[in-house]
């Protein structure tokens, strides 16, 4: 059983050789390192290296490529097992660095799901734009921090 306030959705590519249980929570989709490795057909160590590089300085003064808020630990309510997952910002970052041809179909699939969820939120609360999760608006302030 999944964590409250999250959904598990199935992503399958057009060839049918990739099938992932994708979490959707906080107006994003979330994948673990093993799922990212499977999606992009690369070794997990490559995913880890890319993510670690992303948290370090990208060459500009005090600016990070990624933010620690781009990751989240999900807890399975049945087993209490914890899984660290990464949101669409990191999924995109890793996809462009490894296999952008695989990333684009996944992005279109995820964007459609997120659009449906946002529209549902708007329909449920048409007079309250504050009801939308503020996490779906990405500010540059969240990307700034100390150098590695």
N, C-alpha and C positions, 0 to 999 in steps of 0.2 A: 504494500500500500504506500502511496506517495505522501510526502509531507503536506499538511494542510496549506491551502492557498496556492497550490501548484497543480499542474496537470501533466500527465504523461501522454505524449502524442507520438505516433509512429511516422518516421521519415523513411521512405524507400526511394532509391534513385530509379531512373527509367530503365536501367539494365536489370534491376532487381538483385544485384549482388551486394548492395549496402542497405542494411535495415537497422535503424537506430531508434531506441526509446529516448525521445527528446523531452526534457522538462520545459514547461512554460510557466514562468512566474515573474512577477514584478515587471510586466511589459517587456519581457525579453525571452529568448530561448536560451537554454543552458546545456552545455555538453561537458563531459569529463575528459581528462587527458586520453584515456583509452578510446573513447568515442571519437575524439578529434583525430587520433591516429588512424582509426578505422575509416573515417570519412575521407580523409585526405591521402590514405594509403602511404603513410610514412611511419617510421619508428617512433615510439613514444618519447625516446630521448630527444629527437628532433623537436617535438612539440614542447617539451620542457625547456630546451635551450631557447627556442623562440619566445616563449612566455617570459623567461628570465631576462632575456635581452630587452623585451618590451617594457619591463619595469625599470630599466636603467635609462640613463640619460641618452637622448637621441641626437646629441650634438648641439642642440640649442640650449641656451642658458636656462637651467632649472626647469626644463620641460620634459615630461614623461610621455611616452607613447601610450602606455596603458595605466590604469588606475587600479588600486587594490579593490575598489568597489566593483570592478568587473568580474570578480570571483565571488562565489558563495558556497557555503557548505550546506548541503541538503542532508537531512536525517530521515532514514526510512523509519516510519512510525511502528512497523512490525518488528524489525530487527535491531533498531537503534544504530545501524551501520551508517557511518558518515561518508559522504562522497563530495569532494570538492569539484565544483563545476564552474564553467566560464561562460560569460554572456556573449551576445552577438558581436560586441566590439572585439573581443578576443578571437571568436570564431572567424570573423572577417580578417583580422590581422594575420592569423595563422594560415588561413586559406590563400591570401594573396602571396604569402611567403612560400607556400608549398605547392598548391595545386588550384589555381584560380578557376580552372575549367570545371572542377567539381564544386567549388564554392558557389558559383552563380546559380545553378539549379537549387541548391540548398537555400540560398538567400531568397530566391523568389518564393519558395515554399514557406519559409519562415515569415517573410513580409506579409504574405497573404493571411497567415494565421494571426499575426499581430494586428493587422488592419481589422480583421473581423473582431478581435477582442477589444480593440479601442472603440470601434463603432458600437459594440455591445455596451461598453461602459458609458458612452455618450447617450445611447438610447435609454439606458437604465436611469441616468441622471441628467436629463437634457438641460436643466436650469442651473447645474452646478459644475462648471468646468474644473473646479478645484478637486472634484472627486477623482479625476484621473491621477494616476500614480506620477508624482513629480520625477521619478527616476527615468521616465521615458524622454525627458528633455535633458540633453547632455550639455553641460556647461564647460567652458574651457577651464574654469577654476578647479574642476575635479581632476584635471590632467596635470596640474602643477604641483611640484613637491621638491623635496631635497634630491640632490644628485646621488647616484649609487656609489 
